[in-house]
Amino acid sequence: MSSRVEPSRKLAMPLKHGPPAYNIMSWEHCTQATVSSIEPKDYPLHHAAFLNDIEWAKRIIAKGEVSIDKQNVHGDTALHVATMMGHKEMIYLLLDANACVKMKNNQGWNPMIEAISYGNRDIIKEMLKVLRLQAVRGLAERKPHLFKILGELPDFYMELKWDFHSWIPLLSRMLPSDVCRIYKCKTSLRMDTSLVDVNDKKWERGDISLLFNAFNDEEEARLILVDNGQKTYTHVKGQQNYEELDEEVDVLMSSDIVDMHMSTKPITFERAKSGWIFRQEKTEDIAGFSGDFYFVNNMNLITKKRREHLSTEDVKKNKSIMKKFTAGAKLSEEDFEQLGAIPHRPSLPPPDKPDITFEEYTQMLEHPMLARKHDLKTNTRTFSAMVAMSSDFPLQLQTLIDILEVLAPFKHINKLRDFCRLKMPPGFPIKLEIPIVPTISAKVTFQNFEWLAQRDLPKSMFCIPKNYRLAKPRLSM
């Protein structure tokens, strides 16, 4: 009988890692260590996962002497190993012990991605359930810090102006723009936006508000997505809808696995200059604040795609729609139906078991293939960007990062947060350019900042209207 995480069940152990967002930009991965001093005995939980020895794994977990998310020389956790080898009961045991679903190995892949590659529906669905539970736990654990940060700030209003563009001329003409309006009242936040999602195939518009409610320290922090057009709401990251989970499994099993991250190891910031004869450092007024401009040098956008889990028909259909989108062509109703109506996907036949011992796997310099052979394509593009830093903007950079963490369910907001985590020049990034997907980037400007000390925002702005009804989740975590 397998040990499974049920919808109402609480995770057995505290979350050790903040949940990074799925399928989004991440910064440079761990480097591979040498293996001269590595012994199999150093990784008993990995060994148990490799052998599918459930009783041994239970004893190791019960003792608590080994971190459930310990990474080996390849950056794999025990959950990586169990997933790549398709050991279902072992996977459920590790998930019950709160193994992190989003931790990446040295190649940049997490267990969720390896589950999609392996192609077992039950495993993918179980990981999605735990992924959402871990996201809820992560927000709950961050709540005291967020409560403190927001409580120390005066109330304010601020806008984020988004202008999307592309290096593909025809596509650039079609891309949207948006102004996100952010309100902060005591320890609550509200963001109004008309742009729900931007990805490499389409974007979704709406009249949307994201509410973070935390009016006192005892009250549970809630993240709520409100659709003002449909008069509905959803509890972001916490609401489990099992019909919707099945649909999400179908989407994952029929789509490319994509990892996009910025290689930032050699990144430098160079002061931009203006003028033809008398060159001087470029400084401009931006939304009422002085901004010093810098070039961002040596930033590479690395995109990796895996397709080993897809059929020839899947690949052909995905390429066709992508080709139309990047050519700037208007997608037809039939195209959108293809994007929206995904047929039920059965589990894939399991790949051959690896002809390798645990000792050999542990001591290999290169990551050995434990599961389905990767169908991998990697593309690297140099990303030229400029950032304007302001020393007199009212907010601190770290405060912005904390606020953006609350708003991270929106993927483009998450990418802004990740960019702001770079080691930047002094000041606040009042205007900057960030990559969203391989073909699309965005210029983001912070504008119309206003302290609201003299004006009380009504509490109702941060609550669900009484005539709104509960609906299916809209944002994929």
Buried (B, 14 or more C-beta within 10 A) or exposed (E): EEBBBEEEEEBEEEBEEBBBBBBBBBBBBEEBBEBEEBEBEBBBBBBBBBBBBBEBBBEBBEEEEBEBBBBBBBBBBBBBBBBBBBBBBBBBBBBBBBBBBBBBBBBBBBBBBBBBBBBBBBBBBBBBBBBBBBBBBBBEEBBEEBBEBBEEBEBBBBBBBBBBBBEBEEBBEBBBEBBBBBBBBBBBBBBBBBBBBBBBBBBEEBEBBBBBBBBEEEEEBBBBBBBBEBEBBBBBBBBBBEEBBBBBBBEBBBBBBBBBBBBBEEBEBEEBEEEEEEEEEBBBEBBEBBBBBBBBEEBBBBBBBBBBBBEEEBEEBBEEBBEBBBEBEEBEEEBEEBBEEBEEBEBBEEBEEBEEEBEEBBBEEEBBBBBBEBBEEEEEBEBEBBBBBBEEBBBEBEBBBBBBBBBBBBBBBBBBBBBBEBEBBEBBBBBBBBBBBBBBBBBBBBBBBEEBEEEEBEEEEBBBEEEBEEBEBBBBB
